[in-house]
Amino acid sequence: MLTTHSSMVTYSRRCTWTCLLVINIMWLLLRGSVSCAFSTSLYIRFDKFSDAILLLGFKQTKSDYSLFIQGSGASFVALLVCVDDIIVTSASSSLIDSLKVHLNNVFKLKDLGPLRYFLGLELTRSSTRIFLSQRHYALQLIEDTGFLATKPCPLPMDPNIKLSASDGKLLDDPSVYRRLIGRLLYLTISRPDITFTVHKLSQFMAAPHTTHLAAVHSLIRYLKGCPGQEILLNPTKSFQLRAFADADWGSCFDSRKSTTGFCIFLGDSLVSWKAKKQSTIFRSSTEAEYRALAATVSEITRHIELDCHFVRDKVLDDMVKLLPIRIDMQIFLQTLFLVNLYTCFYPRWVLLIPYSHLEGEY
């Protein structure tokens, strides 16, 4: 069972560590594994780890609770938690060494040396730049699906093919399709070139057809031609964010909804990208593109996300408690909402159980 803390703090955001790498390209980058801290539970033990870091004077960032920072200028240190791994960066080797000693006294810290590999990502570093890729992960996917000896496809998806939910024949075993989509979704961490295609194919996971699986196989054949595609992170003196947004108006054949696509650069380095179906049907391409622009601005400013974090902060401060509700009480709650919606039309549609009430149980 996931707790309130578990879904919020143990996994770092992609744009967090990409921005961290861009800003600190010339600094020391070290990786460690806190094996003891998370041996019992990845979620519960994070509290203990964060408490130990906060006692050292680190501050936990509000936009990403897995990032801890301390100091400024030459004494600045950043620590990022990636599940059971930690990434430490600083211009001062002595500050990193003292932090490692303290963590080793509290937990069983395994020093993994300079950052070269984490969470399936391969990091290649020169004196002035960093390259990120998932080459080994992509090759493993290609091998597992039996496409190592096939001819590569030039594009992630044939632009002449318009997929819909009813195309082709239903798959006998949809779990095969779902597993492939799950692996491809993880590959989009470092592959903006396949993000739109994977997003499109993930819409058919509920009832995948043969045409959808054929499109997935075509995408894997595209990966065969460029398994080691890298993202280049360049050093920058300007911390200006540049965003590019677009929308393909009414591209979904089933719902006629548009898809938002955007990419965000920090300096000259790509740090964030996304493709997502819009929730509303718009009557013009201008409206769809305007909505895409709004989503991009929200990604940059984080106003919505920080507003949502207000609730999380209240939970962590024990000012608000989230309690489970029994199934019969959940049914009653749904009935309550339906009464508000339909009572003006059907005043006798619902009979409320006299003894029903809302309550929480620990």
C-alpha positions as CSV (number, residue, x, y, z in Angstrom):
1,M,0.0,0.0,0.0
2,L,1.3,3.4,-0.9
3,T,1.3,6.1,1.7
4,T,0.8,9.9,1.2
5,H,4.6,10.3,1.4
6,S,5.4,7.5,-1.0
7,S,3.8,9.0,-4.1
8,M,5.3,12.4,-3.6
9,V,8.9,12.3,-2.4
10,T,10.9,9.2,-3.4
11,Y,11.1,9.7,-7.2
12,S,12.8,12.7,-8.7
13,R,11.5,14.6,-11.7
14,R,13.3,14.2,-15.0
15,C,13.6,18.0,-15.5
16,T,15.1,18.2,-11.9
17,W,18.1,16.2,-12.7
18,T,18.5,17.4,-16.2
19,C,18.6,21.0,-15.0
20,L,20.9,20.0,-12.2
21,L,23.3,18.5,-14.7
22,V,23.2,21.5,-17.0
23,I,23.8,24.0,-14.2
24,N,26.7,22.0,-12.6
25,I,28.4,20.5,-15.7
26,M,31.8,21.7,-14.6
27,W,31.3,20.5,-11.0
28,L,32.0,17.1,-9.4
29,L,29.2,14.6,-9.9
30,L,29.2,11.5,-7.6
31,R,26.8,8.7,-7.2
32,G,26.1,6.7,-4.0
33,S,23.7,4.0,-2.9
34,V,22.0,4.1,0.5
35,S,21.2,0.5,0.8
36,C,20.3,0.3,4.5
37,A,18.0,3.3,4.4
38,F,15.6,1.8,2.0
39,S,16.0,-1.9,2.7
40,T,12.7,-2.2,4.6
41,S,10.5,0.1,2.5
42,L,11.4,2.5,-0.3
43,Y,8.7,4.8,1.0
44,I,8.7,4.7,4.7
45,R,12.5,5.0,5.1
46,F,12.7,8.1,3.0
47,D,11.4,10.1,6.0
48,K,14.4,8.8,8.0
49,F,16.8,9.7,5.3
50,S,15.4,13.2,4.7
51,D,15.5,13.9,8.4
52,A,19.2,13.1,8.5
53,I,19.9,15.4,5.6
54,L,17.8,18.2,7.1
55,L,19.8,18.0,10.3
56,L,22.9,18.8,8.3
57,G,21.4,22.2,7.3
58,F,20.1,21.1,3.9
59,K,16.8,22.5,2.6
60,Q,14.2,20.4,0.8
61,T,13.0,22.1,-2.3
62,K,9.2,22.6,-2.7
63,S,8.9,21.8,-6.4
64,D,10.7,18.4,-6.0
65,Y,11.0,16.8,-2.5
66,S,13.8,14.5,-3.7
67,L,16.2,17.5,-4.1
68,F,18.1,18.9,-1.2
69,I,20.3,22.0,-1.4
70,Q,22.7,23.7,1.0
71,G,24.9,26.8,0.8
72,S,25.6,29.1,-2.1
73,G,28.5,30.0,-4.5
74,A,31.6,27.9,-4.0
75,S,30.0,26.2,-0.9
76,F,26.9,25.1,-2.7
77,V,26.0,21.4,-2.5
78,A,23.0,19.6,-4.1
79,L,21.8,16.1,-3.2
80,L,19.2,14.3,-5.4
81,V,17.5,11.1,-4.3
82,C,16.7,8.7,-7.2
83,V,14.8,5.8,-5.5
84,D,17.7,4.1,-3.6
85,D,20.5,6.0,-5.3
86,I,21.7,9.5,-4.5
87,I,23.5,12.0,-6.7
88,V,25.7,14.6,-5.1
89,T,27.2,17.6,-6.9
90,S,29.4,20.5,-5.7
91,A,32.4,22.5,-6.8
92,S,34.1,21.5,-3.5
93,S,35.4,18.0,-3.1
94,S,35.9,18.5,0.6
95,L,32.2,19.3,1.1
96,I,31.3,16.1,-0.7
97,D,33.7,14.1,1.3
98,S,32.3,15.4,4.6
99,L,28.8,14.7,3.5
100,K,29.8,11.1,2.5
101,V,31.3,10.5,5.9
102,H,28.2,11.7,7.7
103,L,25.9,9.6,5.6
104,N,28.1,6.6,6.1
105,N,27.8,7.1,9.9
106,V,24.1,7.1,9.8
107,F,23.4,4.6,6.9
108,K,25.4,2.0,5.0
109,L,26.5,4.3,2.2
110,K,28.1,2.6,-0.9
111,D,30.3,5.0,-2.8
112,L,29.8,4.3,-6.5
113,G,32.2,6.9,-7.7
114,P,31.7,9.5,-10.5
115,L,28.3,9.5,-12.0
116,R,28.2,7.4,-15.1
117,Y,25.0,5.3,-14.8
118,F,21.8,5.7,-12.9
119,L,18.2,4.5,-13.3
120,G,18.9,2.9,-16.7
121,L,20.5,6.1,-18.0
122,E,24.1,6.2,-19.3
123,L,26.0,9.4,-18.7
124,T,29.1,10.2,-20.8
125,R,31.0,13.3,-19.8
126,S,33.7,15.4,-21.4
127,S,35.4,18.4,-20.0
128,T,32.7,20.8,-21.2
129,R,29.5,18.7,-21.9
130,I,27.4,15.8,-20.9
131,F,25.7,13.1,-23.0
132,L,22.7,11.2,-21.8
133,S,21.4,8.0,-23.4
134,Q,19.7,4.7,-22.7
135,R,21.6,2.7,-25.2
136,H,21.8,-0.5,-23.2
137,Y,18.1,-0.4,-22.3
138,A,17.1,0.2,-25.9
139,L,19.3,-2.7,-27.2
140,Q,17.8,-5.0,-24.5
141,L,14.3,-4.1,-25.7
142,I,15.2,-4.7,-29.3
143,E,16.8,-8.1,-28.5
144,D,13.9,-9.2,-26.3
145,T,11.4,-8.5,-29.1
146,G,13.5,-10.3,-31.7
147,F,14.3,-7.3,-34.0
148,L,18.1,-7.2,-33.8
149,A,18.5,-8.7,-37.3
150,T,15.7,-6.7,-38.9
151,K,16.0,-3.7,-41.2
152,P,15.5,-0.3,-39.3
153,C,12.6,2.0,-40.0
154,P,13.5,5.6,-40.9
155,L,10.7,7.1,-38.8
156,P,9.1,6.3,-35.4
157,M,5.6,6.2,-37.0
158,D,4.4,6.2,-40.6
159,P,2.7,9.6,-41.0
160,N,0.2,8.1,-43.5
161,I,-1.2,5.7,-41.0
162,K,-4.1,7.0,-38.9
163,L,-4.7,4.8,-35.9
164,S,-8.1,4.4,-34.2
165,A,-9.4,2.2,-31.4
166,S,-11.3,-0.1,-33.8
167,D,-8.5,-0.8,-36.3
168,G,-7.6,-4.4,-36.9
169,K,-8.3,-7.4,-34.8
170,L,-8.3,-7.6,-31.0
171,L,-5.1,-9.2,-29.6
172,D,-5.5,-12.5,-27.9
173,D,-3.1,-11.5,-25.1
174,P,-3.1,-7.7,-24.6
175,S,-0.5,-8.0,-21.8
176,V,2.2,-8.3,-24.4
177,Y,1.3,-4.9,-25.9
178,R,1.0,-3.3,-22.5
179,R,4.4,-4.5,-21.4
180,L,6.0,-3.1,-24.5
181,I,4.3,0.2,-24.0
182,G,5.5,0.3,-20.4
183,R,9.1,-0.3,-21.5
184,L,8.8,2.3,-24.3
185,L,7.4,4.9,-21.9
186,Y,10.5,4.5,-19.7
187,L,12.7,5.0,-22.8
188,T,11.1,8.4,-23.4
189,I,13.1,9.7,-20.4
190,S,16.0,10.3,-22.8
191,R,14.2,10.1,-26.2
192,P,12.1,13.1,-27.2
193,D,12.1,11.8,-30.8
194,I,9.7,8.9,-29.8
195,T,7.7,10.7,-27.2
196,F,4.7,11.6,-29.4
197,T,4.6,8.1,-31.0
198,V,4.7,6.3,-27.6
199,H,2.0,8.7,-26.3
200,K,-0.2,7.9,-29.3
201,L,0.3,4.1,-28.9
202,S,-0.3,4.2,-25.2
203,Q,-3.9,5.3,-25.8
204,F,-4.9,1.8,-27.0
205,M,-3.7,-0.1,-24.0
206,A,-7.2,-0.9,-22.8
207,A,-8.1,-3.0,-25.9
208,P,-5.0,-3.2,-28.3
209,H,-5.5,-4.5,-31.8
210,T,-3.2,-6.0,-34.3
211,T,-2.6,-2.7,-36.1
212,H,-1.5,-1.1,-32.8
213,L,1.0,-3.9,-32.2
214,A,2.3,-3.5,-35.7
215,A,2.9,0.2,-35.0
216,V,4.8,-0.7,-31.8
217,H,7.0,-3.2,-33.8
218,S,7.7,-0.4,-36.4
219,L,8.8,1.9,-33.6
220,I,11.2,-0.7,-32.2
221,R,12.6,-1.2,-35.7
222,Y,13.2,2.6,-35.7
223,L,15.1,2.3,-32.4
224,K,17.2,-0.4,-34.1
225,G,18.7,2.2,-36.3
226,C,19.6,4.6,-33.5
227,P,19.7,2.7,-30.1
228,G,22.3,5.1,-28.6
229,Q,20.6,8.4,-29.5
230,E,21.9,10.9,-27.0
231,I,20.8,14.1,-25.4
232,L,23.5,16.8,-25.3
233,L,23.7,19.0,-22.2
234,N,25.9,22.1,-22.7
235,P,27.2,24.5,-20.1
236,T,25.3,27.8,-19.9
237,K,25.8,31.1,-18.3
238,S,22.3,32.2,-19.1
239,F,19.5,30.5,-17.1
240,Q,16.8,31.7,-19.5
241,L,14.1,29.2,-20.2
242,R,12.9,28.9,-23.8
243,A,9.8,26.9,-24.6
244,F,8.3,25.7,-27.9
245,A,4.7,24.4,-28.1
246,D,2.4,23.1,-30.8
247,A,-0.8,21.1,-31.2
248,D,-2.1,18.8,-33.9
249,W,-5.7,19.9,-34.2
250,G,-8.3,17.2,-33.9
251,S,-5.8,14.4,-34.7
252,C,-7.5,11.7,-32.6
253,F,-9.9,9.8,-34.9
254,D,-11.9,8.5,-31.9
255,S,-12.5,11.6,-29.9
256,R,-11.4,14.4,-32.3
257,K,-9.2,15.9,-29.5
258,S,-5.9,17.5,-30.2
259,T,-2.5,16.6,-28.8
260,T,-0.2,19.1,-27.1
261,G,3.5,18.9,-27.6
262,F,6.2,21.0,-26.1
263,C,9.9,21.1,-25.4
264,I,11.7,23.4,-22.9
265,F,15.4,24.5,-23.1
266,L,17.6,25.8,-20.3
267,G,20.2,27.7,-22.3
268,D,21.0,25.5,-25.2
269,S,20.1,22.2,-23.4
270,L,16.8,20.4,-23.8
271,V,15.6,19.7,-20.2
272,S,11.9,18.9,-20.5
273,W,9.4,17.6,-23.2
274,K,6.0,16.1,-23.3
275,A,3.1,15.0,-25.6
276,K,-0.4,14.8,-24.1
277,K,-3.9,14.6,-25.4
278,Q,-5.9,17.7,-24.6
279,S,-9.0,17.3,-22.4
280,T,-11.3,19.5,-24.5
281,I,-12.4,19.4,-28.1
282,F,-11.6,22.8,-29.8
283,R,-13.3,24.2,-32.9
284,S,-10.1,25.6,-34.4
285,S,-6.4,25.0,-34.6
286,T,-5.8,28.4,-33.0
287,E,-7.7,27.3,-29.8
288,A,-5.9,24.0,-29.7
289,E,-2.5,25.8,-30.0
290,Y,-3.5,28.3,-27.4
291,R,-4.3,25.5,-25.0
292,A,-0.9,23.9,-25.8
293,L,0.8,27.2,-25.0
294,A,-1.0,27.4,-21.6
295,A,0.1,23.9,-20.7
296,T,3.7,24.8,-21.6
297,V,3.6,28.0,-19.5
298,S,2.3,25.9,-16.6
299,E,5.2,23.5,-17.0
300,I,7.7,26.4,-16.8
301,T,6.1,28.4,-13.9
302,R,5.0,25.4,-11.8
303,H,2.2,27.6,-10.3
304,I,-0.3,24.8,-10.5
305,E,2.0,22.2,-9.1
306,L,3.1,24.4,-6.2
307,D,-0.5,25.1,-5.5
308,C,-1.2,21.3,-5.3
309,H,1.9,20.9,-3.0
310,F,0.1,23.2,-0.5
311,V,-2.1,20.2,0.4
312,R,1.0,17.9,0.6
313,D,2.6,20.3,3.0
314,K,-0.4,20.3,5.3
315,V,-0.4,16.5,5.3
316,L,3.3,16.4,6.2
317,D,2.7,19.0,9.0
318,D,-0.1,16.8,10.4
319,M,-2.6,19.6,9.9
320,V,-4.6,17.5,7.5
321,K,-5.2,13.7,7.6
322,L,-6.2,11.5,4.7
323,L,-8.3,8.7,6.0
324,P,-9.6,5.6,4.1
325,I,-13.3,5.3,3.8
326,R,-15.2,2.0,3.8
327,I,-16.7,0.9,0.5
328,D,-20.3,1.3,1.6
329,M,-19.5,4.9,2.7
330,Q,-17.9,5.6,-0.7
331,I,-21.1,4.5,-2.3
332,F,-23.0,6.8,-0.1
333,L,-20.7,9.7,-0.9
334,Q,-21.1,9.1,-4.6
335,T,-24.9,9.0,-4.1
336,L,-24.6,12.4,-2.3
337,F,-23.0,14.0,-5.4
338,L,-25.6,12.4,-7.7
339,V,-28.4,13.9,-5.5
340,N,-27.0,17.4,-5.9
341,L,-26.8,16.8,-9.7
342,Y,-30.2,15.2,-10.3
343,T,-32.5,16.2,-7.5
344,C,-33.9,19.2,-9.5
345,F,-35.1,16.7,-12.1
346,Y,-35.8,13.6,-10.1
347,P,-36.6,14.6,-6.5
348,R,-37.5,11.0,-5.5
349,W,-34.7,9.3,-7.4
350,V,-32.6,8.4,-4.4
351,L,-33.4,7.1,-0.9
352,L,-30.8,7.9,1.7
353,I,-30.0,5.3,4.2
354,P,-30.9,6.8,7.7
355,Y,-27.8,5.5,9.4
356,S,-25.3,6.3,6.6
357,H,-22.6,8.8,7.6
358,L,-19.1,9.6,6.5
359,E,-16.3,8.4,8.7
360,G,-12.6,7.5,8.4
361,E,-10.9,4.5,9.7
362,Y,-7.3,4.1,10.6
